[in-house]
Amino acid sequence: MGMLREQGTTIGRFKVSRLMDELGLICKQPGNHAYKRATVERIDIPNVLNREFDVAAPNQVWCGDITYLWAQGRWHYLAVVLDLFTRRVVGWSFSTSPDADLVVKALDMAFEQRGRPTDLMFHSDQGGQYVSRKFRQRLWRYRIKQSMSRRGNCWDNSPMERLFRSLKTEWVPSTGYMSAGEAHRDISHYLMQRYNWIRPHQFNNGVAPAVAEEKLNAVSGIS
């Protein structure tokens, strides 16, 4: 779609999908993606959060996770950081590699954009990226307490599961993205604009996360 737009042709993701269906075309997909869930239980990192997803103020509990998307003929990986106060996206990163750098960059973005908060907890699953030395050192540098879901229990991080489900079912083209640049721009728009500021969220009684946070902050006097 990016190439067509550059040539002056206006076309959307749904039209592309429809035309491909009519022509019997499919988007070539690979075998397995590289992101693997944990196979070894990390009992040294407790589940401090323990599904207590309702928090009283912003920048108290963040959670993170990774998903995978098809772009430019290969898998790409998306790491997102969510503030549990109103389910607002506060950081994200996009890469061809599901490594520690991916989750560190998402955390760095969140930490800077949120004003380097203190007394913070970060919750995730037991993926290797989140138990890596590099990520745990970054948490230590920021003085962030770490919490981890128990292995194999998706409900321990359900707010992230809901976000990724919304992204993939409502926004990402079924055929994937033609280029990594297009994917980056489109995902950025969804997470930081549509999801945060426009899309009604059931958790906030139909109010978008960033709007709900501003309203709650105004009521409580948080600047």
Buried (B, 14 or more C-beta within 10 A) or exposed (E): BBEEEEEEEEEEBEEBBEEBEEEEEEBEEEEEBEBEEBEEEBEEBEBBBEEEBEBEEBBBBBBBBBBBBBBBBEBBBBBBBBBBBBBBBBBBBBBBEBBBBBBBBBBBBBBEEBEEBEEBBBBBBBBBBBBBEEBBEBBEEBEBEBBBBBBEEEEBBBBBBBBBEBBEEEBBBBBBBBBBEBBBEBBEEBBBBBBBEEBEBEBBEEBBBBBBBBEBBEEEEEE
